[in-house]
Amino acid sequence: MKLSVLVLFTALAVALSIGMVNFYFQHSWYYLAISFGVSFLSSFLVFYYLLEKYIYTKIKLIYKLIHNLKLGKDLKDALGEYVSDDPINDVEQEVKEWAGAKKKEIDLLKKQEQFRREFLSNVSHEFKTPLFAIQGYIETLQECIDDDPEMAIKFLKKAENNVERLSYLINDLDVIAKLETGESPINFQKFDFVQLAKEVMENLEDRAKAKQMKLFFKDKYTALTTVNADREKIRQVLINLLENSIKYGIENGETAIKIFELHDQFLIEVTDNGIGIEEKHLARLFERFYRIDSHRAREVGGTGLGLAIVKHILEAHQQTISVRSTPGIGTTFAFTLQKVG
């Protein structure tokens, strides 16, 4: 409601009340009209002055501050100063919207704080495990280097393996950090996805044979499957997904790649017939260091960052990845890539 309308109704109410009281005592319509007119005019002027000076100007200032805070400096400079015709209603709306936005921001900050705590705890744990192992091996190595050279070489090899694990962990963390900050740009190029997938499967063939697993295409693809993406980063996506399948797959298992042609994208599925994943774990599967079975994960190796890297790479391509799984049947990872032609 505008100030003038608010004051008008207030002055009318006061003038009518005074006029009716005057009529009650004087019993004269003439004096009623005089008292009504004088009280209305004086009430209007006094109320308008007081409300404008002590209330309305402060409400307008509050509205202006909130409005400018919402716009931000750049947008405010572009649009210039804005004065509302009805700041009383507008400030109520602005405050509600502003309070809602701040609540969402606070909730997000709380989630981020929780994530940071979990992340630091996970990083600390992941670093401590190989560091303590290296420390133990070196101490044992110092004790037996002269008396038992064979045992010393064995412990030296174990220390070397843990140093490699630390190196992989640092490298994977560096990859994620660069993807998040944009320091690792996406170099788009046109290439045949089927050819890339064949190269990756050939490179992982020995690892798959060691577990008597089979990597193959679900169908025969003779036509070019041309996509527009960063070839090396998509190679990393495939390596991580297939390595994940090999690590956590079953002996004599199978992992297949299938390609579906959509309107302007290709949908790629990597499916295995392994033990599967319970539904409660699926929502957190792409989080850094999230492990379904920590004991088994440490036995098979890895940094716990593979799926997080996959997600970051595909999001940097403005593409999506999803997972569906049934315990005892298998797991399917599905992601999209931009089609060419």
N, C-alpha and C positions, 0 to 999 in steps of 0.2 A: 504494500500500500504506500502511495506517495505521501510525503510529509504534509502537503497542503490539504489533501483529502482527510488525513488523520486529524489534523488540527480543526478542519471544518466540522467534522462530526463531533469532536470534543466540545468546541465552542457552541454548537447547536444544542448539545445536551445541557451544558451549563446555563445558556440563555433561556432555554425552555423551562428549566427548573426554577430559575429566578423569576421568570415571567409568571409561572403558575402560582408561586408563593405570593407574589405581588397581587395577583388577581384574587387570591383567597382572602387577603386582608382588605383590598381596596374595592373589589367588585366592579372594576372598571376595565373595559377592553382597551381604552385609550392608554391607561397607565401600564397595562400588560404589554402593549405594543412598544411603548417607550422603553420600559425596563428590558424587554426582549432585545430590542435593537441595540441599546447601549451595552448591555452585558455581552451580547454576541460579538460586537465589534471589539470591545476591550478584551474579551476572552481570546478571540482569534489572534489579535496582535500580541498579547502577552504570551500565550501558549506557543505561538509560532516563533517568537524571539527566543524563549527559554529552551524549547525543544531543539531549535536550529543551533543555538550556541553551545548548549551543554550536553546534548545527546546525539542529535543527528550528525553533526560534524565529526564526532568521535566514531560513530558507526561507519560513516563514509571512509574515515581514515583506516579503520580496521579492515573494511572491505577492500580498500585499495591495496593494503599490505598483503592480505591473503591472496588477492587476485594476482598481484605481481609475483608473489612467491610461487604460485601455481604455474604462471607463464614461463618464468625463468628470464634471465637477463636478455638473452639474444632475441627471444620472441617478443618481449616487452619493448625492446628498442625498435623492432621492425613494425609493431602495431601502433606504438605511441601510447600516450596515457589514455586510459579508459575510465569514463565516469558513468556510473549506473544511474538510470532514471528511478529505480526503486531499490536502493541499497539495503533497506531493512529486510525484504524478502530475499534479495540476492545474497546478502551476507549469511543468512541462515543456510541457504543452499550451498554456498561456497564453503562454509564451515563444515557442513555434513560431508561434502565431497573430500575436503582437505583432511578431515579426521579419518575418513575411510581409507584414503590413500596412505596416510601416515601409519594406520594400523597394519595395512598390508606390508608397508615398508619395514615396520618393526618385526612383524611375523617372519618376513624374509631374512632380516638380519639375525633373528634368533636361530632360524634354520641354518644359515651360513655359519653362525658361531658354533652350532652343534656339529656341523660338517667339518669345520676347521679342527675342533677338538678331536673328533674321530680320526681325521686325516693325520694329524700330528701323532696321535697315539699309534696308528697303523704304521706310519713311516718309522717311528722310533722302534717299534717291535720288529719291523722288517730289517732294519739296519743292525739292531742288537744281535739277532740270531747268527748271521754270518760273522760278525765282529767277535763275538764271544767264542765262536768255534775256531776262528783264526788264532785268537789269543791262546786258547787251549792247545791247539796243534803246535804253535811256536814254542810254548813252554815245554811240551813233551819232547819236541824236536831238540831243544837245547840239552835236555837230559840224556837223550839216547843217541845223539849224533856221533859220538865216539864209540860207544859200546855196541850199538846195533844200527849200522848204516842203512840196512835194508828197511827197518822200521822207520828210520828218519826220512827216507825217500817217500814212503807211503804217507806219512803225516804231511810232508811237504806238498805232495800232490793234493791232499785233501784241503790244505790251506789255499792252494792255488784255485781249486774249484770254488771255494767260498769268496775269494777275491773276484773271480769271474761273475759270480752271482751278484755281488755288490756293484760291479761295473754295469751289468745288465739293468739293475734296478735304477741306478743313477741315469743311465741312458734313456730308459722308458719315462722316468719323471721329467727329464729334459724335453723329450718329444711332446708330452702332454702340455707342458708349460708353454712351449713354442706354438703349439696349435691353438691354445686358449688365447694367447696374446697376439696372434697373427704374425709372429716372427717367422713361421714356416708357411710361406704362401702356397696356394694351390696353383700348380702350373697345368692349366687345362690343355689337353691335346686329344686328337681323335685317334683311337686305337681299337683293335679287335679284342673284345673281352675274352672270347673263347681261347684265342692264342695265349693270352696272359695266363688264364686259368690252367692251360696245359703245361706251361712253363713251371708254375708253382707246384702243380701235382707231381711233375717229374722230379723237382728238387726235393720234395718230401717223400718220395717213393721209398727210399731206404728206411726212413723212420716208420712208415706205415707197415712195411714188410716185417720189421722187427717185432711188431705186435700182431702180425698176420692180419693186418687190416687192408682193405681195398679202397682206393680212391678212384672215382670214375664220374663221367657225365651221365646223367639220367637218360638223356636222349642224344641222338647224333645231330651235331650241328655242322652243316656244310656251308651255309650262307654266312656272310660276314655279320658279326654282332658288334657293330661299331658304336662306341660310347664316347662321350666327351667328359674327360676327367683327368686327374693326375695319375699317370700310369704307375709310378713307383709307390704312391700312397695307397692306391687300390691293390697293388701287389702285397703291401703290408697288411691290408685288411684280410685278403685271402689267406696269407700265411698264418696270421693270428687265429682265424676261424678254423682252418684245417689243423693247425698244431693243437688247438684246444680240443678238437675232436679226437685227435690221435692220443693225446695225453689222458683224457678222461673216458675214452671209448673202451669197448670190450674187445677181447681177443677174438679174431675171426669176424670182426665187425666190418661195417661198410659205411662210407661217407660219400654222398653223391651231390653233385652240383646240377641244378636245374634252372633254366632261364625261361621267363615268361615275357612275351612282348606286350607292353601296354601302349597307350596312346602316344605318349612322348617320352616314355621311360622303359627301361628293362628292369624287371623284378628278378633278382638272383636269390636262389635259395640254396643253403648248404645244410644238408640233412644227414643225420646219422641214426643208426639203430642201436644206440647205446643204452645206458641205464636210465637216462632221462633226468629231469629236474622237477622237484616239487613246485607247485604253483606259488607258494609263499616266497620262494626265492627269486622268481622271474623279474619282479619289479626292481630289484636291487642288483641284478646281474651285471649291469654295466658300470657300477660304482667302482671307484679305485680301491683295490685291495680286498674287495668283497669276495669271500670264499665260502662255498657251500660246505665243504669238508676240509677244514684247515689241515688236518693231519695228512690226508691223502694228497692235498695240494702241495705240501712241502716235500712229499716223497717223489712226486713226478716233476718237481722243479717249477720254474717260472716266477715271475715277479708279482703276479696278481693284477697287472695293469693292462694285459692284452686286450680285453674287451672294452675297457675304458678308452684305449687308443683307437680301437675300431670305431667306437661311437663318435669320438672327436673328429676323426678323419672324415666320416660321412656327413657330420653336421657342418664341417667346413666346406663340403661340396653342396650344402643345402639339400641333403638327401636324408633319408630315415633308415633306421634299422629296428627290427623287432625280433622277438623270440617266442616260440611256442614249444611246449614240451609236455610229454606224458611219461611219468615214471614207468620203467620197464619196457617202453616202446621206442623212445628216441627223442631227439631234439632237432628243431629246425630254426636256423637263423636266416632271416630274409631282409635284404636291403635293396634299395633302388639306385639306378644310375641314369644319367641323362642320355637319351637315345639320339643318335645322329642319323639324319635322312628319313 
